[in-house]
């Protein structure tokens, strides 16, 4: 069940200022934790959904490296 309430910013600010120091610390921790999670999740999604080399691509790269190494050692 979810309830949405529209609270004006000034009223919300007044409520936050009226909290005890321990409640403010708890609120700050909660907000900081919430801010960190989406960034981590999006980074993990980026890594998991990123481009991947196929076996054929890897073979081409290996052959190119061998050719370059052979060319460099020829004098």
C-alpha positions as CSV (number, residue, x, y, z in Angstrom):
1,X,0.0,0.0,0.0
2,X,1.4,3.4,-0.9
3,X,0.1,6.8,0.0
4,X,1.4,10.0,-1.6
5,X,1.2,13.3,0.2
6,X,2.0,16.7,-1.2
7,X,4.0,18.7,1.4
8,X,5.3,22.1,0.6
9,X,9.1,22.4,0.7
10,X,9.1,25.0,3.5
11,X,6.9,22.9,5.7
12,X,9.1,19.8,5.1
13,X,12.2,21.9,5.9
14,X,10.5,23.1,9.2
15,X,9.8,19.5,10.1
16,X,13.3,18.4,9.4
17,X,14.7,21.2,11.5
18,X,12.5,20.2,14.4
19,X,14.0,16.7,14.5
20,X,16.4,15.7,17.3
21,X,20.1,15.3,16.4
22,X,19.8,11.5,16.4
23,X,16.7,11.6,14.2
24,X,18.6,14.0,11.8
25,X,21.5,11.6,11.7
26,X,19.2,8.7,10.9
27,X,17.5,10.7,8.2
28,X,20.9,11.7,6.7
29,X,22.1,8.1,6.7
30,X,18.9,7.0,5.0
31,X,19.2,9.7,2.3
32,X,22.9,8.9,1.7
33,X,22.2,5.2,1.4
34,X,19.4,5.9,-1.1
35,X,21.7,8.2,-3.2
36,X,24.5,5.6,-3.4
37,X,22.4,2.5,-4.5
38,X,21.1,3.7,-7.9
39,X,24.6,4.7,-9.0
40,X,26.0,1.3,-8.1
41,X,23.1,-0.5,-9.7
42,X,23.4,1.5,-12.9
43,X,27.1,0.9,-13.0
44,X,26.6,-2.8,-12.6
45,X,24.0,-2.8,-15.3
46,X,26.3,-0.9,-17.6
47,X,29.1,-3.5,-17.0
48,X,26.7,-6.5,-17.5
49,X,25.1,-5.1,-20.6
50,X,28.3,-3.7,-22.2
51,X,29.8,-4.9,-25.4
52,X,31.5,-8.4,-25.4
53,X,34.1,-9.7,-27.8
54,X,33.2,-12.9,-29.7
55,X,35.6,-15.7,-30.1
56,X,36.2,-14.6,-33.7
57,X,37.0,-11.1,-32.6
58,X,39.5,-12.4,-30.1
59,X,41.2,-14.6,-32.7
60,X,41.5,-11.6,-35.1
61,X,43.1,-9.6,-32.3
62,X,45.5,-12.4,-31.4
63,X,46.6,-12.8,-35.1
64,X,47.1,-9.0,-35.4
65,X,49.3,-9.0,-32.3
66,X,51.4,-11.8,-33.7
67,X,51.8,-10.0,-37.0
68,X,52.8,-6.8,-35.3
69,X,55.2,-8.6,-33.0
70,X,56.8,-10.4,-36.0
71,X,57.1,-7.1,-37.9
72,X,58.7,-5.4,-34.9
73,X,61.3,-8.1,-34.4
74,X,62.3,-8.1,-38.1
75,X,65.1,-5.7,-38.7
